Amino acid sequence: MSTQTDSNKKDLLRGGQFLVKETKAEDIFTPEDFSDEQKMMRESVQEFVNREVMPKREEFEKKNYDLTKELMEKAGEMGFLGVSVPEEYDGLGMGFVTTMLVVDYISGATGSFSTAFGAHSGIGTLPITLYGNEEQKKKYLPKLATGEWFGAYALTEPGAGSDANSGKTKAVLSEDGKYYSITGQKMWISNAGFCNMMIVFARIEDDKNITGFIVEYDPENPNGISLGEEEKKLGIHSSSTRQVFFNETKVPAENMLSERGNGFKIAMNALNVGRIKLAGACLDAQRRSIDASVKYANDRVQFKTPISQFGAIQSKLAEMATSAYAGESASYRAAKDIEDRISIRQEEGNSHQEAELKGVEEYAIECSILKVAASEDLQNCTDEGIQIFGGMGFSADAPMESAWRDARITRIYEGTNEINRMLCVGMLVKKAMKGHVDLLGPATKVGEELTGIPSFDKPDFSELFAEEKEMVKKLKKVFLMVAGSAVQKFGPQLEDHQQLLLASADILIEIYMAESTILRTEKNVNRFGADTQKEQIAMAKLYLYHAVDIINQKAKEGIVSFAEGDEQRMMLMGLKRFTKYENQPNVVELRKVIADKVIGENKYPF
Ligand SMILES: Cc1cc2nc3c(=O)[nH]c(=O)nc-3n(C[C@H](O)[C@H](O)[C@H](O)COP(=O)(O)OP(=O)(O)OC[C@H]3O[C@@H](n4cnc5c(N)ncnc54)[C@H](O)[C@@H]3O)c2cc1C
């Protein structure tokens, strides 16, 4: 159920505007806003994962690709593969939040299944939903939505990874203009071993940009397609990952997706959705790691004491829960913004297809932020999970070992975290230049504040989160100060200063995550009462405390890299002012509050 009314939907912030405009707590969507229909969907996915996937966890470590395919078929029967596919093509036609919710709760048991699911229903199907013409959608979407067919997405090549537009795969039009002949080599293709079709990107003649094609694959009639052996991987052992070779593969001309030369755009837009969904796919994996860790910590006795009673373990559990809570807060906030932007566009007369495309593109910055934050939080969470399990954490007989290995890939695919970090700042700067987000005005004001006399008034921080919200405002000034000065100094050459971009990205990421966590909690305090949100308040404060530290460190690194003398001194003084708490939170106490709840409930309970 939407919490946005039509009138406040109109005030919906544009992508990236969170940095310069205030968001009210009641304007963000939170997991506590799930409609009855969404809750039913969540239960149905959880029930499926608990019944079908969890009991076979060990089997997933034995590279049982048939098992993955079999469970994908079952997921198709349940309708999960077609959640975002419009109803007229046999999908469930559900909104963006519900599709996020499905990838989220599918991810809990194993990264192998989660990857197969994401590669099929996200990047394998989405390019057709977003860019396919009516015939293509009619022909392929019903098969993909029901699991009759499986999809893959073939962009990466041995020589074209992060530089995805540099692929060498060629598509040559036949003399009669009826088909393209595709020749080339693709690498790291998820689902390759059992897919029936692939979205393949190839270059026509010497075009600047690649072109997308829908390529059918039938091993009985391979049409020049052959597969490499299954890759031997660190994790996601039962996710099929192979090279795909095309040797004059004939593809009907009508199977071109969108227009010639539009492939890079298709690839990037599919990846935007892929990125936010990948963030979703880190969430239940994180919750389940916490569940396993706290159960172990409550059972495991050392020094005649359950290890969950030790401050060292409590600290880890509190941090793990906090990062999962922050991930949920930010992911569902952005998912609902996308959903609302899509419906605004539809109300304005866009087709569903155009609206979805533009809606997601609008929040590409948030998609990159979430991909980085959630994948790194999952990695940390599983790492600390291993530590809580001690020696057993290192054993393949306990769940943390595979969870840790499976988590590792999330920092690499869907654009590496380095690329996504640089993208989110780069896109924000571009939006500012196009006038879509006014950074210049606020950045100028920060500049004036730096040279002005600071106020010595004692602020009134008696209300809940008053100081925290003031702190978030100040952290936004830090970003504007550092990134704004860097843009002024380097102009378009900023993209050559990668370390500065990475530091700026970390500031941006922490602001979005901290703000989302505070706003979710504030919204819930306002409607359910502060006494029901004691631990959530502690998590919001704890997350912000770390964010302030990270931002302080990254901003300092940035400032000293490009400013000197008086300018450097002034910016460092500004940084000190913008990261100063009036009342330092007692983080040891905060962690204790959170850990007590997690330990008492013997699971991630939020
Ligand atoms: C298990 C698995 C499944 C995958 N599934 C698919 C799939 O289904 N379909 C598909 O098309 N692809 C898939 N991929 C490919 C994946 O998207 C790429 O591996 C990823 O984009 C990185 O490309 P690369 O491996 O060539 O690394 P490279 O691009 O060579 O990067 C190596 C390192 O250099 C850094 N780097 C690269 N360029 C820059 C730059 N400009 N500035 C700074 N740092 C840079 C990267 O961040 C990274 O740390 C999969 C990969 C794996 C491992």
The ligand as an SDF file (V2000), in Angstrom:
LIG
                    3D

 53 58  0  0  0  0  0  0  0  0999 V2000
   30.4590  -15.0960  -10.8420 C   0  0  0  0  0  0  0  0  0  0  0  0
   30.3200  -14.0230  -11.8600 C   0  0  0  0  0  0  0  0  0  0  0  0
   29.1260  -13.8700  -12.5480 C   0  0  0  0  0  0  0  0  0  0  0  0
   29.0080  -12.8930  -13.5370 C   0  0  0  0  0  0  0  0  0  0  0  0
   27.8570  -12.8220  -14.2830 N   0  0  0  0  0  0  0  0  0  0  0  0
   27.8270  -12.0290  -15.3860 C   0  0  0  0  0  0  0  0  0  0  0  0
   26.7330  -12.1000  -16.3040 C   0  0  0  0  0  0  0  0  0  0  0  0
   25.7660  -12.8360  -16.0940 O   0  0  0  0  0  0  0  0  0  0  0  0
   26.7880  -11.3340  -17.4240 N   0  0  0  0  0  0  0  0  0  0  0  0
   27.8270  -10.5050  -17.7020 C   0  0  0  0  0  0  0  0  0  0  0  0
   27.8110   -9.8550  -18.7280 O   0  0  0  0  0  0  0  0  0  0  0  0
   28.8780  -10.4040  -16.8400 N   0  0  0  0  0  0  0  0  0  0  0  0
   28.9060  -11.1540  -15.7040 C   0  0  0  0  0  0  0  0  0  0  0  0
   29.9790  -11.0860  -14.8330 N   0  0  0  0  0  0  0  0  0  0  0  0
   31.0840  -10.1860  -15.1440 C   0  0  0  0  0  0  0  0  0  0  0  0
   31.2100   -9.0380  -14.1660 C   0  0  0  0  0  0  0  0  0  0  0  0
   30.1890   -8.1210  -14.3630 O   0  0  0  0  0  0  0  0  0  0  0  0
   32.6260   -8.4690  -14.3430 C   0  0  0  0  0  0  0  0  0  0  0  0
   33.5220   -9.4070  -13.7810 O   0  0  0  0  0  0  0  0  0  0  0  0
   32.7900   -7.1120  -13.7030 C   0  0  0  0  0  0  0  0  0  0  0  0
   32.0290   -6.1480  -14.3690 O   0  0  0  0  0  0  0  0  0  0  0  0
   34.2460   -6.6690  -13.6840 C   0  0  0  0  0  0  0  0  0  0  0  0
   34.8600   -6.8340  -14.9260 O   0  0  0  0  0  0  0  0  0  0  0  0
   36.2610   -7.6130  -15.0140 P   0  0  0  0  0  0  0  0  0  0  0  0
   36.1030   -8.9000  -14.3070 O   0  0  0  0  0  0  0  0  0  0  0  0
   36.6870   -7.6310  -16.4140 O   0  0  0  0  0  0  0  0  0  0  0  0
   37.2410   -6.7410  -14.1620 O   0  0  0  0  0  0  0  0  0  0  0  0
   38.0770   -5.4820  -14.6780 P   0  0  0  0  0  0  0  0  0  0  0  0
   37.1920   -4.5400  -15.3920 O   0  0  0  0  0  0  0  0  0  0  0  0
   39.3100   -5.9410  -15.3530 O   0  0  0  0  0  0  0  0  0  0  0  0
   38.4630   -4.8240  -13.2930 O   0  0  0  0  0  0  0  0  0  0  0  0
   39.5590   -5.2790  -12.4840 C   0  0  0  0  0  0  0  0  0  0  0  0
   39.7570   -4.2690  -11.3500 C   0  0  0  0  0  0  0  0  0  0  0  0
   40.0720   -2.9820  -11.9200 O   0  0  0  0  0  0  0  0  0  0  0  0
   39.1320   -2.0180  -11.4780 C   0  0  0  0  0  0  0  0  0  0  0  0
   38.8750   -1.1040  -12.5870 N   0  0  0  0  0  0  0  0  0  0  0  0
   38.4950   -1.3890  -13.8590 C   0  0  0  0  0  0  0  0  0  0  0  0
   38.3410   -0.2690  -14.5650 N   0  0  0  0  0  0  0  0  0  0  0  0
   38.6220    0.7550  -13.7470 C   0  0  0  0  0  0  0  0  0  0  0  0
   38.6230    2.1750  -13.8880 C   0  0  0  0  0  0  0  0  0  0  0  0
   38.2510    2.7930  -15.0110 N   0  0  0  0  0  0  0  0  0  0  0  0
   38.9740    2.9040  -12.8270 N   0  0  0  0  0  0  0  0  0  0  0  0
   39.3060    2.3220  -11.6580 C   0  0  0  0  0  0  0  0  0  0  0  0
   39.3040    0.9940  -11.4550 N   0  0  0  0  0  0  0  0  0  0  0  0
   38.9660    0.2290  -12.4900 C   0  0  0  0  0  0  0  0  0  0  0  0
   37.8830   -2.8060  -11.0910 C   0  0  0  0  0  0  0  0  0  0  0  0
   37.1000   -2.1000  -10.1460 O   0  0  0  0  0  0  0  0  0  0  0  0
   38.5070   -4.0600  -10.5100 C   0  0  0  0  0  0  0  0  0  0  0  0
   38.8670   -3.8430   -9.1750 O   0  0  0  0  0  0  0  0  0  0  0  0
   30.0960  -12.0280  -13.8060 C   0  0  0  0  0  0  0  0  0  0  0  0
   31.2760  -12.1640  -13.0800 C   0  0  0  0  0  0  0  0  0  0  0  0
   31.4170  -13.1480  -12.1440 C   0  0  0  0  0  0  0  0  0  0  0  0
   32.7250  -13.2950  -11.4320 C   0  0  0  0  0  0  0  0  0  0  0  0
  1  2  1  0
  2  3  1  0
  2 52  2  0
  3  4  2  0
  4  5  1  0
  4 50  1  0
  5  6  2  0
  6  7  1  0
  6 13  1  0
  7  8  2  0
  7  9  1  0
  9 10  1  0
 10 11  2  0
 10 12  1  0
 12 13  2  0
 13 14  1  0
 14 15  1  0
 14 50  1  0
 15 16  1  0
 16 17  1  0
 16 18  1  0
 18 19  1  0
 18 20  1  0
 20 21  1  0
 20 22  1  0
 22 23  1  0
 23 24  1  0
 24 25  2  0
 24 26  1  0
 24 27  1  0
 27 28  1  0
 28 29  2  0
 28 30  1  0
 28 31  1  0
 31 32  1  0
 32 33  1  0
 33 34  1  0
 33 48  1  0
 34 35  1  0
 35 36  1  0
 35 46  1  0
 36 37  1  0
 36 45  1  0
 37 38  2  0
 38 39  1  0
 39 40  1  0
 39 45  2  0
 40 41  1  0
 40 42  2  0
 42 43  1  0
 43 44  2  0
 44 45  1  0
 46 47  1  0
 46 48  1  0
 48 49  1  0
 50 51  2  0
 51 52  1  0
 52 53  1  0
M  END
$$$$
